[in-house]
Amino acid sequence: MTYNIEWTSTVADRLCALYDREFGGKKSGRYRLPAKLLREFSGRRRLYEDDILKLSRALVERGYILIDMDSFYVVMSANTFVNYRRANEDLL
């Protein structure tokens, strides 16, 4: 079963818009989305691994990261990771 790029693009756009929307006591920013709600949001009964991969790629192209936490998904800005400490060979 294949989905056209429009499905992935539309859902990615909606997830990005949600990132910039005020809710949960915050003006904007990272959020979590239950797997069931993502399926409904996507108009799908099931989301397969390759669906999530395509959606993740579409979000990365827009500057966001989708993290699969099994029962829910997290959407974060890719810029969040830029200032993290870097581990090097000497530490490992």
C-alpha positions in Angstrom: 0.0 0.0 0.0 1.4 3.4 -0.9 0.3 6.9 0.0 0.9 9.8 -2.2 3.3 12.6 -1.1 0.3 14.9 -0.6 -0.8 12.9 2.5 2.6 13.2 4.1 3.0 16.8 3.2 -0.4 17.8 4.5 0.0 16.1 7.8 3.5 17.5 8.2 2.2 21.0 7.6 -0.6 20.5 10.2 1.9 19.3 12.8 4.2 22.3 12.1 1.3 24.6 12.5 0.4 23.0 15.8 3.9 23.6 17.0 3.4 27.3 16.6 0.0 27.3 18.2 -0.8 28.3 21.8 -2.1 25.5 24.0 -1.2 23.6 27.2 -0.2 26.8 28.9 2.6 27.6 26.4 2.7 30.1 23.6 4.3 27.6 21.3 6.9 24.8 21.3 7.3 21.1 21.6 4.4 18.8 22.2 3.3 15.2 22.5 0.6 13.6 20.5 -1.0 10.2 21.3 -0.5 7.6 18.5 -4.3 7.3 18.3 -4.7 11.0 17.7 -1.9 11.0 15.0 -3.8 8.2 13.2 -7.0 10.2 13.3 -5.2 13.4 12.4 -3.7 11.5 9.4 -7.0 9.9 8.4 -5.5 6.4 8.7 -6.6 3.3 10.6 -3.0 2.3 10.9 0.4 4.0 10.5 3.1 1.7 9.5 6.8 2.1 10.1 7.4 3.5 6.6 4.5 6.0 7.1 6.2 7.3 10.2 9.6 7.4 8.4 8.0 9.5 5.5 6.4 11.8 8.0 9.6 12.2 9.9 11.5 13.1 6.8 8.8 15.6 5.8 9.1 17.2 9.2 12.9 17.3 9.1 12.7 19.2 5.8 10.6 21.8 7.6 13.0 22.0 10.6 11.2 19.7 13.1 11.9 16.3 14.5 9.3 13.5 15.1 10.2 11.2 18.0 8.3 7.9 18.2 7.8 7.0 21.9 5.6 3.9 21.1 2.3 5.1 22.5 2.8 8.8 21.6 4.9 11.0 19.4 6.9 14.1 20.2 7.3 17.0 17.8 10.3 19.3 18.5 12.3 21.9 16.7 15.5 20.6 15.1 17.2 23.7 16.5 16.7 22.3 20.0 19.5 19.9 19.5 22.1 22.4 18.2 23.3 23.5 21.6 23.5 20.1 23.2 26.9 19.0 24.7 29.0 16.9 22.4 30.5 13.6 23.5 33.9 12.9 21.9 36.1 9.8 21.6 38.0 10.6 24.9 34.8 10.4 26.9 33.8 7.1 25.4 
